[in-house]
Amino acid sequence: MTLAHDRSAVERILQIVPHTTLNEIVGFVREIFANSKAQGIVIGLSGGIDSAVTASVCVEAIGPEKVTGLLLFENTMESADSKDAKELARALHIETLEFPINDVHDSFSTSFPVETKDRVTLGNLKARLRMASLYFVANSRNLLVAGTGDRSEDLIGYFTKYGDGGVDFLPIAHLYKTQVKNLGSYLELPSQILSKPSSPNLWEGHKATDEIPLDYNLLDLALVSLFDLKMQPKEAARVSSIDVEKLEEILRLYHASAHKRTYPPMVRGW
């Protein structure tokens, strides 16, 4: 069995040198920011690992005084995610703005001429209202919107088109979820953020692992095998001990979500 076909080779790709990884991202953010002529960066703080790492690297890159955290939670009792987001913002010394979006969401869904009870449709509406909120702040203050997507979710299309996919730049989209967590640990993020199950929070009790094909530790092994090492599903199954049906499902999700990762089709190119 060659090195490329060995599980240890898959696992090695997922290993990062945190200091080097951080420096690379910080340099990227600084370059994007310098070329933009913007006054700062705005980030939606969800209380999760991806937004926490993104906020942290942006602060490292341009300083806390130029980073704004937008809190877009329900306006009911303060949730654990809301508390974690606020605690992170205090630790990073960044300004926060709060906008409870459920009133706007409810108003839209009840007054719009098309009615639906489909929770995915309503959840995507919530994601797009978050995007609109971020850009309202960005446009009014001349800020860039930092995206928080990671490679694990982007490859399988686990994000809302023109929702959390609508951003100006993506600092951690080259990192798999397990790599994001490793970087978060290096950044000494709070333990409750590091250990929290991932969730887009589009409806009550929403968990990413209820919708994605595999838990992230296995999903990342599968993605590295299929996309970095270009293995066929049967070969990847043998190396990773993941069912071939799961690997084929991942490929189907990748192809079905290609439209989310590309510019809309046109008759002619630019």
C-alpha positions, -999 to 999 in steps of 0.1 A, spaced: 0 0 0 15 33 -10 18 63 12 -11 81 -5 -33 50 2 -24 48 39 -47 61 66 -18 78 83 -13 99 52 -49 110 54 -45 119 91 -12 138 84 -30 161 60 -54 170 89 -25 179 112 -16 216 113 12 236 128 -10 261 146 15 290 147 22 287 110 -15 284 102 -24 314 123 3 335 106 -9 325 72 -45 335 79 -35 367 97 -14 377 67 -43 369 43 -68 391 64 -43 420 65 -39 419 28 -76 417 21 -83 445 45 -55 468 32 -66 464 -4 -103 470 5 -99 506 19 -126 496 44 -127 509 80 -130 476 97 -146 441 97 -179 429 109 -186 392 120 -217 374 130 -209 359 164 -229 327 169 -212 313 200 -197 285 179 -162 275 170 -160 288 135 -171 324 143 -149 324 174 -118 315 154 -127 339 127 -132 368 151 -100 359 169 -78 359 137 -94 392 125 -86 408 159 -50 395 156 -48 409 120 -62 444 124 -68 450 161 -99 448 182 -109 485 177 -116 477 140 -136 445 145 -174 445 153 -193 415 164 -230 413 154 -253 392 177 -283 379 159 -302 358 184 -338 354 195 -351 382 217 -363 357 243 -343 344 273 -306 347 267 -293 314 253 -260 296 260 -248 305 225 -256 342 232 -237 342 265 -207 325 249 -207 350 220 -208 379 244 -181 364 266 -159 359 236 -164 395 225 -155 408 259 -123 387 259 -114 400 225 -123 436 235 -144 441 204 -176 462 200 -208 442 197 -242 451 183 -274 432 190 -303 427 167 -329 401 176 -341 389 142 -371 368 151 -396 397 149 -384 405 114 -384 368 105 -419 362 119 -432 393 102 -418 383 68 -431 347 70 -466 356 81 -471 386 57 -454 372 26 -480 361 -1 -464 326 -2 -471 306 29 -450 276 41 -444 256 72 -413 240 58 -386 245 84 -357 244 59 -373 273 39 -379 292 70 -344 284 83 -328 296 51 -348 328 55 -333 333 89 -298 328 75 -305 353 48 -318 379 73 -285 374 91 -266 382 59 -288 413 53 -281 424 88 -244 420 84 -244 440 52 -266 467 67 -239 473 93 -211 469 67 -226 494 43 -234 519 69 -199 518 84 -177 509 54 -168 474 68 -160 441 53 -182 411 61 -160 382 73 -174 347 65 -171 319 90 -175 289 67 -150 260 70 -139 235 43 -158 205 58 -192 222 54 -184 241 22 -174 210 3 -208 193 10 -228 225 6 -238 227 42 -245 264 42 -272 287 29 -268 302 -5 -268 340 -1 -271 334 36 -239 325 55 -225 320 20 -229 357 13 -197 373 26 -167 394 14 -139 370 23 -135 336 40 -105 334 64 -109 297 74 -126 281 44 -94 262 36 -95 245 71 -114 214 79 -136 214 110 -111 194 130 -83 218 120 -105 248 130 -109 232 165 -72 226 167 -65 263 159 -92 273 184 -74 253 211 -41 270 202 -59 304 205 -71 293 239 -108 298 232 -132 290 260 -137 252 266 -174 255 262 -170 268 226 -143 242 218 -165 213 229 -199 226 217 -217 206 190 -219 226 157 -252 241 148 -264 267 122 -292 275 148 -319 278 121 -345 262 143 -350 249 178 -326 221 187 -308 223 153 -276 203 152 -253 199 123 -247 162 130 -284 155 124 -280 166 88 -244 159 76 -235 123 66 -209 117 93 -196 132 125 -169 157 117 -140 136 128 -150 109 102 -163 134 77 -129 151 76 -112 118 70 -136 111 41 -132 145 26 -94 144 27 -95 109 11 -119 120 -17 -108 155 -24 -72 160 -13 -59 125 -22 -84 120 -51 -94 85 -40 -123 66 -54 -150 58 -29 -141 21 -27 -104 29 -21 -113 56 5 -136 32 23 -108 7 26 -84 33 39 -107 51 63 -130 22 73 -160 44 64 -189 27 45 -187 32 8 -223 43 7 -214 73 30 -186 83 7 -208 81 -23 -233 103 -5 -206 129 2 -198 130 -35 -234 134 -43 -237 163 -19 -206 179 -34 -219 178 -69 -254 188 -60 -241 219 -41 -217 230 -68 -240 260 -76 -234 273 -41 -197 276 -47 -197 292 -82 -210 324 -98 -245 320 -114 -244 306 -149 -245 332 -178 -248 330 -215 -213 345 -219 -185 350 -194 -172 383 -183 
